[in-house]
Amino acid sequence: MIKYQQMRFAICNEVFKEWDFPKVCDFVSSIGYDGIEIAPFTFASDVRNLKEEDCKKIREIAEKRKLIIVGLHWLLVSPPGLHITHPDSSIREETLEYMKHLIKFCHLLGGELLVFGSPKQREIMPGVEKEQALSWAKDFFLRASEEADRNNVFICLEPLSPRETNFITTAREAIKLIEEVSHPRFKLHLDVKAMSSEGRDIGEIIKEGAPYLKHFHANDESGKGPGFGETDFRPIIGALKSIGYQGFVSVEIFDVSPSPEVCAIESIRYLKEVMEDEDKSEGRCS
């Protein structure tokens, strides 16, 4: 059985709003996080405007604080107009080209993965049949995965709730697409808030997704941090333990009240407490 020490904690940088990156890294390192996950739009509305020297500086800032840059998420927030299932093939191609730049950006930062959520940029548009959208998405992710392979990173597909998108809204739908793309660099990402919308036991979703799972976001069903709402993380952590999950557990928070600092501190405190309780319950307190 994998012990908890092999699970590491990260937090998403956009939680801290207008803070500059050195301040974010100083703070999250000081309160016990192992990694930082980056939303590209917090550095540039278009990553094509960033030079290799910019990426090197970002990486060095994190490394100086002994933080691992886990990877990227919120990939297609900007620039505007990107869409992977748009009926206009030129827009799909432009989106793929931008995705390739994101993959390179991730590689230059030393990141391992890109979480593909982007609900509005994958939404099935009026007049487009679902099977057609799936075909376009399959082509997009296969070609993007080939680029990911060249850069030694992974693309992790994130199922999202029907409140956010009408395309890939369950873990089973994500797994089906992952199986159809059938590329070793195309994996599954799971998010507690999103899984809460499925009406299924979260632990069972995690276990079902185990063969594909590469990354994990921790948050409350409400969008607050772990421990700030009604979501009990004990069975969730228990499920991650049971599958031997060794990746990062990244805290992603949408409601940062009362403050980013309090949310970050209390989220990691709660998650560590849950992990320690789970160890004690199994008689393996380390």
Secondary structure, DSSP 4 states (H G I P E B T S, - for coil): ---GGGSEEEEEGGGGTT--HHHHHHHHHHTT--EEEE-GGGT-SSGGG--HHHHHHHHHHHHHTT-EEEEE-STTSSSTT--SS-SSHHHHHHHHHHHHHHHHHHHHHT--EEEE--STTTPPPTT--HHHHHHHHHHHHHHHHHHHHHTT-EEEE----TTT-SSS-SHHHHHHHHHHH--TTEEEEEEHHHHGGGSS-HHHHHHHHTTTEEEEEE--TTSS-TTSSS---HHHHHHHHHTT--SEEEE--S---S-HHHHHHHHHHHHHHHHHHHHHHTT---
